[in-house]
Amino acid sequence: MKRTVFLILIIVTAFRSEAQINELGIFAGGANYIGDVGPTDYIAPNDLAIGIIYKWNRSPRHSWRASFTYGRISSNDEDSEVSGRKQRGYSFENSVKELSLGLEFNFFDFNLHEPEFKITPYIYGGLSYFWYNDIYINTANGETESGDSTGALAIPMTVGLKSNITENLILGFEVGARYTFTDNLDGSNHDDHPGFRFGNLDSKDWYVFSGFTLTYTFGEKPCYCAN
């Protein structure tokens, strides 16, 4: 955790030295998971997610973005509308700590040095690395067994809407789905316990962060022109 925050601070310092406009702020909202346990809803935040965000606005249309987000994920077969899952009765709890780097694109010009009201939808994509607990579910008794911390890559796909609410504050709302390169966020496909595997073993797990961002702008006025 400390090393991750330190890395983000290094990135912020490096970008700030280029005299471009910066944004630094927070994300607060909810998280949900999509996989082999519980409901199959795509956007259904049921656990807390919080994080920090930094943006380096390279032009009124695009920004380089770095973030660190912590979220809890959990699910229960009893909440599923699939009869087979209801009868099975598995449940789990886990957490994800995600470092994400990528590009945010604004559909409309969003020049932070123009004082009038602005609003734009946006999309974000890039690459994430996240840490989670490598749990497994003992299918003999349905109990979730704890595991070691491990990591995996994910591809973030985020859509959002943002607006300036004051001269230096930007408020946004976004929903970001992460396609992960693991099938064991829910304990259904643990490498060391092949006898306890269940569900669709050919499908990777997803997790989703939905919530609000609030960022503060600072830095010198950039020159949005070709070099």
C-alpha positions as CSV (number, residue, x, y, z in Angstrom):
1,M,0.0,0.0,0.0
2,K,2.7,2.5,1.0
3,R,4.8,1.6,-2.1
4,T,1.8,2.1,-4.3
5,V,1.0,5.6,-2.9
6,F,4.7,6.5,-3.2
7,L,4.6,5.5,-6.9
8,I,1.6,7.7,-7.6
9,L,3.3,10.6,-5.9
10,I,6.4,10.1,-8.1
11,I,4.1,10.2,-11.2
12,V,2.4,13.3,-10.0
13,T,5.7,15.1,-9.4
14,A,7.0,14.1,-12.8
15,F,4.0,15.3,-14.6
16,R,3.7,18.6,-12.6
17,S,7.2,19.6,-13.7
18,E,5.9,19.8,-17.3
19,A,3.8,22.8,-16.3
20,Q,0.5,21.2,-17.5
21,I,-2.8,21.4,-15.7
22,N,-3.2,18.7,-13.0
23,E,-6.1,17.1,-11.2
24,L,-5.9,15.3,-7.8
25,G,-8.8,13.9,-6.0
26,I,-10.8,11.0,-4.6
27,F,-13.2,8.3,-5.8
28,A,-16.0,7.1,-3.5
29,G,-18.7,4.6,-4.4
30,G,-19.4,0.9,-4.5
31,A,-18.0,-2.4,-6.0
32,N,-19.6,-5.6,-7.3
33,Y,-18.3,-8.7,-8.8
34,I,-19.5,-10.9,-11.7
35,G,-18.6,-14.6,-11.8
36,D,-19.6,-18.1,-10.7
37,V,-21.2,-17.2,-7.3
38,G,-24.3,-15.2,-6.6
39,P,-26.3,-12.9,-8.9
40,T,-25.3,-12.2,-12.5
41,D,-26.1,-8.5,-12.5
42,Y,-23.5,-6.4,-14.3
43,I,-23.9,-3.1,-12.3
44,A,-25.0,-3.8,-8.7
45,P,-22.7,-2.2,-6.2
46,N,-23.1,-3.9,-2.8
47,D,-19.7,-3.2,-1.1
48,L,-17.6,-0.1,-0.5
49,A,-15.0,1.2,-2.9
50,I,-12.7,4.2,-2.3
51,G,-9.6,5.5,-4.1
52,I,-7.4,8.4,-5.1
53,I,-7.1,9.7,-8.7
54,Y,-4.5,11.8,-10.5
55,K,-5.0,13.3,-14.0
56,W,-2.5,15.1,-16.3
57,N,-4.6,17.0,-18.8
58,R,-2.6,16.9,-22.0
59,S,-5.4,18.7,-24.0
60,P,-9.1,19.7,-23.6
61,R,-10.0,16.2,-25.0
62,H,-7.6,13.8,-23.3
63,S,-5.8,13.2,-20.0
64,W,-3.3,10.7,-18.7
65,R,-4.7,9.1,-15.6
66,A,-3.4,7.2,-12.6
67,S,-5.5,5.8,-9.7
68,F,-5.3,3.5,-6.7
69,T,-8.6,2.0,-5.6
70,Y,-9.6,-0.3,-2.8
71,G,-12.8,-2.2,-2.9
72,R,-14.6,-5.1,-1.1
73,I,-16.4,-7.7,-3.2
74,S,-18.8,-10.4,-2.0
75,S,-21.6,-12.5,-3.3
76,N,-24.1,-15.1,-2.2
77,D,-25.9,-17.8,-4.2
78,E,-29.1,-17.1,-2.1
79,D,-29.4,-13.7,-3.8
80,S,-29.3,-15.3,-7.3
81,E,-32.3,-15.8,-9.6
82,V,-30.6,-18.9,-11.0
83,S,-32.3,-21.9,-9.3
84,G,-29.1,-24.1,-9.5
85,R,-27.1,-21.4,-7.6
86,K,-29.8,-20.9,-5.0
87,Q,-29.8,-24.6,-4.2
88,R,-26.0,-24.8,-4.1
89,G,-25.8,-22.0,-1.5
90,Y,-22.2,-20.8,-1.8
91,S,-20.9,-17.4,-0.7
92,F,-17.6,-15.6,-0.5
93,E,-15.9,-12.3,0.6
94,N,-12.7,-10.9,-0.9
95,S,-11.0,-7.5,-1.5
96,V,-9.2,-5.9,-4.4
97,K,-6.5,-3.2,-4.3
98,E,-6.0,-1.8,-7.8
99,L,-3.4,0.4,-9.4
100,S,-4.6,1.6,-12.8
101,L,-2.8,3.7,-15.5
102,G,-4.3,4.8,-18.8
103,L,-6.0,7.4,-21.0
104,E,-9.2,9.4,-20.4
105,F,-10.9,10.8,-23.5
106,N,-13.5,13.6,-23.3
107,F,-16.3,13.7,-26.0
108,F,-16.5,17.5,-25.7
109,D,-13.7,20.1,-25.1
110,F,-13.1,20.4,-21.4
111,N,-10.7,23.3,-21.1
112,L,-10.2,23.9,-17.3
113,H,-9.0,27.5,-17.9
114,E,-12.3,28.6,-19.3
115,P,-14.5,29.9,-16.5
116,E,-17.9,29.0,-17.9
117,F,-19.8,25.9,-17.0
118,K,-18.7,22.7,-18.8
119,I,-20.0,19.2,-18.9
120,T,-18.8,16.2,-20.9
121,P,-19.2,12.4,-21.1
122,Y,-15.9,10.6,-21.1
123,I,-14.4,7.1,-21.4
124,Y,-11.3,5.7,-19.8
125,G,-9.1,2.7,-20.7
126,G,-5.7,1.4,-20.0
127,L,-4.2,-1.4,-17.9
128,S,-4.7,-2.3,-14.2
129,Y,-2.8,-4.5,-11.8
130,F,-4.7,-5.6,-8.7
131,W,-4.1,-7.7,-5.5
132,Y,-6.6,-10.1,-4.0
133,N,-6.8,-13.0,-1.7
134,D,-6.4,-16.4,-3.4
135,I,-9.3,-18.1,-1.6
136,Y,-11.1,-21.3,-2.4
137,I,-14.5,-22.8,-1.5
138,N,-14.5,-26.2,0.0
139,T,-17.3,-27.8,-2.0
140,A,-17.7,-30.6,0.6
141,N,-19.1,-28.2,3.2
142,G,-19.5,-24.9,1.3
143,E,-17.1,-23.1,3.6
144,T,-14.7,-20.4,2.2
145,E,-11.1,-21.0,3.1
146,S,-8.7,-18.1,3.3
147,G,-5.6,-17.9,1.0
148,D,-2.5,-15.9,0.3
149,S,-2.4,-12.5,-1.3
150,T,-1.7,-12.7,-5.0
151,G,-2.0,-10.4,-8.1
152,A,-3.3,-10.3,-11.6
153,L,-3.8,-8.0,-14.6
154,A,-7.1,-6.5,-15.6
155,I,-8.4,-4.3,-18.4
156,P,-10.5,-1.3,-17.2
157,M,-13.4,-0.1,-19.4
158,T,-15.0,3.0,-17.9
159,V,-17.7,5.5,-18.9
160,G,-18.5,8.6,-17.0
161,L,-19.9,12.2,-17.0
162,K,-18.1,15.1,-15.4
163,S,-18.6,18.9,-14.8
164,N,-16.9,21.8,-13.2
165,I,-18.8,22.8,-10.0
166,T,-16.4,25.6,-9.0
167,E,-13.3,27.1,-10.6
168,N,-11.0,24.4,-9.2
169,L,-13.4,21.5,-8.4
170,I,-14.5,18.8,-10.9
171,L,-17.3,16.4,-10.0
172,G,-17.9,13.3,-12.0
173,F,-19.8,10.0,-11.9
174,E,-18.5,6.9,-13.6
175,V,-19.0,3.1,-13.9
176,G,-15.9,1.1,-14.6
177,A,-15.9,-2.7,-15.4
178,R,-12.7,-4.6,-15.1
179,Y,-12.1,-7.8,-17.2
180,T,-9.6,-9.7,-15.1
181,F,-7.1,-12.4,-16.0
182,T,-8.1,-14.7,-13.2
183,D,-11.1,-17.0,-12.5
184,N,-10.6,-17.2,-8.8
185,L,-11.8,-14.0,-7.2
186,D,-14.7,-16.1,-5.9
187,G,-12.8,-19.2,-4.9
188,S,-14.2,-21.3,-7.7
189,N,-11.0,-22.2,-9.6
190,H,-8.0,-22.5,-7.2
191,D,-4.8,-23.9,-8.8
192,D,-3.9,-25.9,-5.7
193,H,-7.3,-27.4,-5.1
194,P,-8.5,-28.8,-8.5
195,G,-11.0,-31.1,-6.7
196,F,-13.0,-28.1,-5.5
197,R,-13.4,-26.4,-8.8
198,F,-16.9,-25.4,-10.0
199,G,-18.7,-23.1,-12.4
200,N,-17.6,-22.1,-15.9
201,L,-13.8,-22.7,-15.8
202,D,-13.4,-21.1,-19.2
203,S,-14.7,-17.7,-18.2
204,K,-12.7,-15.1,-16.3
205,D,-14.1,-13.0,-13.4
206,W,-15.1,-9.3,-13.5
207,Y,-15.4,-6.6,-10.9
208,V,-17.0,-3.2,-11.3
209,F,-16.4,0.1,-9.5
210,S,-19.3,2.6,-9.6
211,G,-19.3,6.0,-7.9
212,F,-18.3,9.7,-7.8
213,T,-15.0,11.4,-8.4
214,L,-14.1,14.8,-6.9
215,T,-10.8,16.4,-8.1
216,Y,-9.0,19.6,-7.5
217,T,-7.2,21.3,-10.4
218,F,-3.8,23.0,-10.1
219,G,-0.8,23.9,-12.2
220,E,0.1,26.5,-14.8
221,K,-2.0,27.2,-17.9
222,P,-1.0,24.7,-20.6
223,C,-0.4,25.4,-24.2
224,Y,-2.8,23.1,-26.1
225,C,-0.9,23.2,-29.3
226,A,1.1,20.9,-31.5
227,N,4.8,20.7,-30.6
